[in-house]
Amino acid sequence: MASKPRVLLVEDSADDVELTVAALADYCDSDTIAIAHDGEDALDYLYRRGAHRQRAAGGPALILLDIKMPKMDGLEVLRVIKSDAQFKAIPVVMLTSSREERDVANSYRLGSNGYVVKPLLFSELYSALKTTGAFWLTVNEPSPETRS
């Protein structure tokens, strides 16, 4: 049996974290979703440093990345991820409330694999997250470079 996919969710809103974990429950167990609450924590997770230095080797199958966060915003995190050969093949989907054309354009320019705007209604956000999870965690064939 194949192992469940691992997801790195980079989100500073506790409510959005809870909703995302619930929406992805059909595709992965909650213990396979790593949570980073800001951009620096996300990079610490990926590089296995700081509080994450003891975590098991291997990267996530998917990164869901907010843009507007404390310490380091999602676009800067995306820039680091996509400029590092060891992480470049990991799909990164921006999951944000920003509809700013500049944010969308910069996300794709920096290598984002998708851009999902968080709807205001709980039910619409849940549905968007379910659809995102269904594609990236069950339909999409991951790069051999990201398999652990």
FENLINGI-V506283 format. One record per residue. N is the residue number from 1. RES is the residue in three letters. PHI is phi in radians with two decimals (999 if undefined). OMEGA is omega as a letter, one per 40 degrees, with the letter a starting at -180 (none if undefined). Layout:
N_RES_PHI_OMEGA, N_RES_PHI_OMEGA
//
This chain:
1_MET_999_a, 2_ALA_-1.21_i, 3_SER_-1.26_i, 4_LYS_-1.18_i, 5_PRO_-1.18_i, 6_ARG_-1.81_a, 7_VAL_-2.16_i, 8_LEU_-1.84_i, 9_LEU_-1.76_a, 10_VAL_-1.93_a, 11_GLU_-2.66_a, 12_ASP_-1.65_i, 13_SER_-1.66_i, 14_ALA_-1.06_i, 15_ASP_-1.12_i, 16_ASP_-1.21_i, 17_VAL_-1.09_a, 18_GLU_-1.04_a, 19_LEU_-1.13_a, 20_THR_-1.12_i, 21_VAL_-1.04_i, 22_ALA_-1.13_a, 23_ALA_-1.18_a, 24_LEU_-1.56_a, 25_ALA_-1.01_i, 26_ASP_-1.26_a, 27_TYR_-1.95_i, 28_CYS_-2.80_i, 29_ASP_-1.27_a, 30_SER_-1.04_i, 31_ASP_-1.34_i, 32_THR_-1.79_i, 33_ILE_-1.89_i, 34_ALA_-1.55_a, 35_ILE_-1.96_i, 36_ALA_-2.08_a, 37_HIS_-1.66_i, 38_ASP_-2.78_a, 39_GLY_-1.11_i, 40_GLU_-1.12_i, 41_ASP_-1.11_i, 42_ALA_-1.07_i, 43_LEU_-1.20_i, 44_ASP_-1.06_i, 45_TYR_-1.08_a, 46_LEU_-1.09_a, 47_TYR_-1.53_i, 48_ARG_0.94_i, 49_ARG_-2.30_a, 50_GLY_1.04_a, 51_ALA_-1.11_a, 52_HIS_-1.82_a, 53_ARG_-1.13_a, 54_GLN_-1.65_a, 55_ARG_-1.20_i, 56_ALA_-1.11_i, 57_ALA_-1.14_i, 58_GLY_1.90_a, 59_GLY_-1.75_i, 60_PRO_-1.29_i, 61_ALA_-1.43_a, 62_LEU_-2.72_i, 63_ILE_-2.07_i, 64_LEU_-1.80_a, 65_LEU_-2.23_i, 66_ASP_-1.31_i, 67_ILE_-1.66_a, 68_LYS_-1.47_a, 69_MET_-2.44_i, 70_PRO_-1.27_i, 71_LYS_1.20_i, 72_MET_-2.62_a, 73_ASP_-1.35_a, 74_GLY_-1.09_i, 75_LEU_-1.16_i, 76_GLU_-1.20_i, 77_VAL_-1.07_i, 78_LEU_-1.03_i, 79_ARG_-1.03_i, 80_VAL_-1.14_a, 81_ILE_-1.03_a, 82_LYS_-1.37_i, 83_SER_-1.68_a, 84_ASP_-1.88_a, 85_ALA_-0.96_a, 86_GLN_-1.28_a, 87_PHE_-2.06_a, 88_LYS_-0.94_a, 89_ALA_-1.45_i, 90_ILE_-1.27_i, 91_PRO_-1.13_i, 92_VAL_-2.14_i, 93_VAL_-1.96_i, 94_MET_-1.30_a, 95_LEU_-2.22_a, 96_THR_-2.57_i, 97_SER_-1.55_a, 98_SER_-1.36_i, 99_ARG_-1.83_a, 100_GLU_-1.09_a, 101_GLU_-0.98_i, 102_ARG_-1.08_i, 103_ASP_-1.15_i, 104_VAL_-1.07_a, 105_ALA_-1.08_i, 106_ASN_-1.12_i, 107_SER_-1.04_a, 108_TYR_-1.21_i, 109_ARG_-1.07_a, 110_LEU_-1.48_i, 111_GLY_1.93_i, 112_SER_-1.05_i, 113_ASN_-1.63_i, 114_GLY_-3.01_a, 115_TYR_-2.48_a, 116_VAL_-1.97_i, 117_VAL_-1.53_i, 118_LYS_-1.21_i, 119_PRO_-1.20_i, 120_LEU_-1.31_a, 121_LEU_-1.46_i, 122_PHE_-0.92_a, 123_SER_-1.10_i, 124_GLU_-1.24_i, 125_LEU_-1.16_i, 126_TYR_-1.03_i, 127_SER_-1.11_i, 128_ALA_-1.09_i, 129_LEU_-1.19_i, 130_LYS_-1.06_a, 131_THR_-1.13_i, 132_THR_-1.06_i, 133_GLY_-1.08_a, 134_ALA_-1.02_a, 135_PHE_-1.21_a, 136_TRP_-1.25_a, 137_LEU_-1.85_i, 138_THR_-2.26_a, 139_VAL_-1.57_a, 140_ASN_-1.14_i, 141_GLU_-1.60_a, 142_PRO_-1.22_i, 143_SER_-1.09_i, 144_PRO_-0.98_i, 145_GLU_-1.18_a, 146_THR_-1.76_i, 147_ARG_-1.32_i, 148_SER_-1.90_none
//
